[in-house]
Amino acid sequence: MVRTSPVLIDSLDHLVLTVRDIDATIVFYRDWLGMEVVTFGGGRKALAFGQQKINLHEADKEFVPPVIKAERPVPGSGDLCFLTSASLADVVARAEELGIAIIEGPDRRTGAVGAINSVYARDPDGNLIEVSNRLY
């Protein structure tokens, strides 16, 4: 039997969030976290930041062919952590300006490459959104 080496992943290109209301989702991520709205592939919407993006699928209106979507996409099932160089005080202040409730934090956590300090909120679908600073 020939054994091959595991495939090594370099980075995340995009992820998909299934949402109830694409416009409300855009407002949340654009206005609070500064993500750029991108239109692609026949009018589909995404939120871009750095070299990544979040493609938005509207619940029960996923595009065809259905084989290229999650098995059971459900709004509100996401738990995402974003890194920022902005101070968490500024992150919280902007959330307060927009009426977004910070539900936890700042709290020290463990990120992918080390310690982070995080605050938490929920987007319009109830996804848990963590915004963090790396602690060096």
Buried (B, 14 or more C-beta within 10 A) or exposed (E): EEEEEEEEEEEEEEEBBBBBBBEEBBBBBEEBBEBEBBEEEEEBBBBBBEEBBBBBBBBEEBEEEEEEBEEEBEBBBBEEBBBBEEEBEEBBEBBEEEEBEBEEBBEEBEBEEEEBBBBBBBBBBEBBBBBBBBEE
